[in-house]
Amino acid sequence: MKKLLSVFAILLFVVNISAQEINWVTLEEAVALQKKNPKKIMIDAYTNWCGPCKMLDKNTFKNKDVADYVNKYYYAVKFNAEGNETINFKGNTFTNPGYNPANANRRNSQHQLSTYFSVRSYPTILFLDEQAEFLSPVIGYKTPQQLELYLKLFKNDAHVNMKTQEDFSAYYSAFKPEFSN
């Protein structure tokens, strides 16, 4: 019996090591952390009712390569784009005045921060630079390797020299993913 418990404990430990978690913080915390250690911010704008948002959580954000990379190079923010939290950002207070608690797990009114970032569909991953200035949205579900392209594009500032769709297409064609899917 002791051997069986020991094996079970070891298996549990191995599973916990391989199931990496992204260190999610609030937007306010991310901005404060940037002042001490500048990093870009990645915001996952999701809703409770969104199927592709749940897939992004399960398949992409739980991926070890994604979690390791995001934790190392970004401050990661989870943001319920139809939620009821009060968020202070860039000297403004953002709320959801039309929020209906009865619709907490169904379509609800859009949060003011969603409007600020022009989020129109879910999931949308928002990227901000080291001064919390908006860089770009990435719309829709992404596999780990698809998200890797954007994580590295913004982390390495490769987007700075892109002026045309052709520039992005060349980057996309040359990109060799390293993350496991």
N, C-alpha and C positions, 0 to 999 in steps of 0.2 A: 504494500500500500504506500509506503514511504517513497519507493522508487517511482511509482505512478504519479504521486503528487510532485515529486522533484521534476519529472519530465514535463508535467503540465505547467509548472512554474517557469521552466526554461522556455517552453513554447510561448507562453504568455509574454515573457520578456522580449523574445525575438519578434513577435508580432507588434509589440509596442514600439520597438526600435524602427521597424520597417514602415510603420504607418506614421509618417511625418505629418506634422500639423503646421500650418502657417500661423505665425504670431500676429493675430488680428488686433488692431488698436482702433481707437476712435479717431476721427479726423483731427479733433483738437489735440489729442496726444501725438499724432503723427507730425503735426506742424510744430509742436513744442520739441519733439525729438530732433527734428531737422535743424533746430537752432544749435544743438549740441553736436550732432553728427549728421551732416548733410547727406541725404539720400533722396531719391525720387519717391513719390507716393503712387501706389496702385490702389484704386478704389473699386471694389466689386459692388456695383449698383444692381441690386436684385429685388425681387418681391417674393412674398410668401407663397403665392399661387403659381409661380412660374416654373414649369417643368424643366426647361433648359437650364434655369438657374440651379436647380437641385442636381442636375447632371454635372454642371460645372463644379459644384462642391464635391460631389462624389468621385468623379472621374479625373478631374484636372487639379483642383486645389489639394486633394489628398495624395497626389502623385509625389513621390519622394524627391524627384529632380526639381519639380516646380516649387515645392515647399522649401527646399534647401536654397534654391536660387532667390526666391522672393525674400526669404528671411535674411539672406546675406546682403542683398542689394536694394531692397525697397522697404518702405513702411507700408504695410498692407492694412486697408480699411474695409470693413464690411459695412455697407450702407443700405438699409431697407428704403428703397426709393418711394415707397408708399407708406412708410412707417410714421410714428408719432413722436420721434425724439426731437429735442431742440439742439441745434448745432450752431456753434459760433465759428465763423470762418471769414477771414479777411475783414474784420470789423463789422460784419453783419450777423444778425441772428436769423436762422432759417428754421421754420416750423412747418407743420401741415395743418393749417386751420380747418380744412375740410375733412380731416380724418374722422372716420366712423368706426368705433371699436367693434361694432357688430360685424364689420367687414374685414377684420384683422387678417383672416386667411383667404380672403377673396379680393377682387379688384377694389381698390380704395382710391381716394384722391391722391394726386401726385404731391410729393414733398416739395417745398420751395427750393431746396438744394438741387433736386432733379431738374427743375426749370432753369436754375442758374447755369447748370452744366449742359442744358439742352438734351437731357436723356429722354428718348422717345420710345425705346424698346428695351426689353430685358432678356438676358442679362446684358449689361454694358459695363465694360471695364474702362475706367477713366485713369489716365496717366497724368501726373503732375510733376513738374521739375523740382529741383532742390529748394526753390523759393515758393513752392506751392502754387506756381503758375500753371494753368491748364495747358497740356500738350496736345492730347488727342483722345477721342473715344475709340474703343475697339468693341464693336457691336456683335452680339450673338455668342452662342456656345463655341468654345474652342477646346480642342484636344490639347494635351500637354505640349506636343510638338508645335501645334499651331500657335499656342500662347508663347512658347519659347521664342519664336520669331520676334514678337512684339516686346517681350521682356528684354531681349538683347538689343533690339533696335533702339529702344529708349535709354537703357542703361549705358550703352556705348555712344550715345548721342549721334548715331548714324542718321537719324531723322533730320538733323540740322542742315545737311547738304542736299536733302531731297527737295527739289523744286517742282518736279513733274511726276505724273503717274508712271512714266517710263523709268524714272530714277527708282521708284519703289519697286516696280516690276523687275528691274535688274537686281536689286537687293534680294527680292523674294526668290528669284531664279538661282542666285548664287548661294543662298542660305542652305547650310547643311545642319539639320537638327541633330542634337546630341541627347536630348531627353528621351526616356523611355515612354512609350505610349501605353 
